[in-house]
Amino acid sequence: MKRLTLTLLALAATLALSAQVRVTFVGASITEGAGTSDPATRSYPARTQALLGDAWHIENYGVGGCTMLRHSDCPYWTRGRLGEALTSHPDIVLIDLGGNDSKPWNEPAIDKGELVDDAETLVSMFQALPSHPRVILMTPTLFTKDSYGISDGVSQKKVCPALYEAAKRTGCEVLDMYPVLQDAPETLAGDGIHPDDRGAELLAEKVAWYLKAYPEKPAEFMTIDGMADNPFITHLYTADPSAHVWADGRLYVYASHDIDPPRGCDLMDQYHVFSTDDMVHWTDHGEILRASDVPWGRKEGGFMWAPDAAYRNGKYYFYFPHPSGTHTGSTWKIGVATSDKPASDFKVGGYIKGMTSYYDPCVFVDDDGKAYIYNGGGGQCFGARLKKNMTQLAGKMVPMEGLEDFHEGPWVHKYNGKYYLSYPDNYIDANGKQYNRMHYAMSDSPLGPWEYKGIFLDATDCDTSHGSIVEFKGQWYLFYHGCQLSQMGNLRSICVDRLYYNEDGTIRKVHQRHHSYLPRK
């Protein structure tokens, strides 16, 4: 009788285990739990188990110091835990390898493409198991120090692109873990690499959320918390995204259009509007304006550069720069088109008289309903208040004081009572090439004076930069452009990434998702 009871208990335990979702974690020291007070209970896989509950069965096969690369100083491939992971009968496999691959002695192999090949092989090995598990590659987390030779820069610029390429080859998912600790760098241990107990908890929350939110592989190839891949518009070349959330709850992006084949930026024309309600699915509402619609414009057309939009008095206003003469120089005007709809039926009126002869307009409507307009170029930035009709100045344009290394493309937004003016700079690298970075300044007034704060977006793969910042459903985003699709600086594509603030209101460096690091030809 006792033996029968034990047999029945064992059978019940086996049946219970088989009914669970079996999750296998493959990784290095962070997966293993280094930096936590008790790896057995405080590692992020262990905390993921606690968050998901008994319906899930998680096994941790992390090994400290290991790499994804097979030819390195410490390949995961030669550790016995790989064999154990392959025989764990997983339903889901999360692979958290890559951080150690960023060490300097591994870079030559990465540059030869070995990391892509090895990641592809490892994913394929798990996908070929009899249980046919869902495999998820995880990007390395934030590193605040180059400890042990691990480099945050190499991790983001070389390791992540390799992982994404392997994911595309195999059809597996990528879970971007970098932003998790970007908002809480204080949770990293003293070495700047390993999360402490709180950091591990944050990583576990991200993993548990993802597995619950997406019990099956998402139909869309997503890279971060349900956002579409970068660039998120791929059927035409777009630049200079101006992002706004209107009363209907959707997020709209007004973008310029790079004509293919290009002639510098001279041929830019045909503005488009895109919108989303979930940051995954984007609708192209089509063309809303082109140079030939502007009666006072340059007869040769083109030169429809960075636009902006605003809503007031029950109307939508679309602001665009365009020269009135053949020679652009001093003939730049800021035109205005209006519509009762946010993404169609815009009719061109005149231009705003009295504005400085520059381009890249930005219009900011404050909480009190007052509106301000800015423009700039050639290292100078100006602003003024608009009248209620949104088409005339309420005063003279004044220079924005306190900015450092301003180039063009001002954008103004407000957060917690403070005003922010962001803009690209005139950065020139060691080889003499210009690659704009995004800077910002803060003020207690929409017209300054401004207090310079620093760089919040590094150079992308494109020599120009132009950004807008907006809040959508409780999260802040930075929209900008790169040249990921064309590898040409005048055939650009718009991108978006999350933006975070520090407790004192300053902006943290924005993490560009992998595509922004593809090398230019």
Secondary structure, 3 states (H helix, E strand, C coil): CHHHHHHHHHHHHHHHHHHCEEEEEEECHHHHCCCCCCHHHHCHHHHHHHHHCCCEEEEEEECCCCECCCCCCCEHHHCHHHHHHHCCCCCEEEEECCCHHHCHHHHHHHHCCHHHHHHHHHHHHHHCCCCCCEEEEECCCCCCCCHHHCCHHHHHHHHHHHHHHHHHHHCCEEECCHHHHHCCHHHECCCCCCECHHHHHHHHHHHHHHHHHCCCCCCCCEEECCEECCCCCCCCCEEEEEEEECCCCCEEEEEEECCCCCCCCCCCCCEEEEEECCCCCCEEEEEEECHHHCCCCCCCCCCCCCCEEEEECCEEEEEEEEECCCCCHHHEEEEEEEECCCCCCCEEEEECCCCCCCEEEEEEECCCCCEEEEEEECCEEEEEEECCCCCCECCCCEECCCCCCCCCCCEEEEECCEEEEEEECCCECCCCCECCCEEEEEECCCCCCCEEEEEEECCCCCCCCCCEEEEECCEEEEEEEECCCCCECCECEEEEEEECECCCCCECCCCCCHHHHCCCC
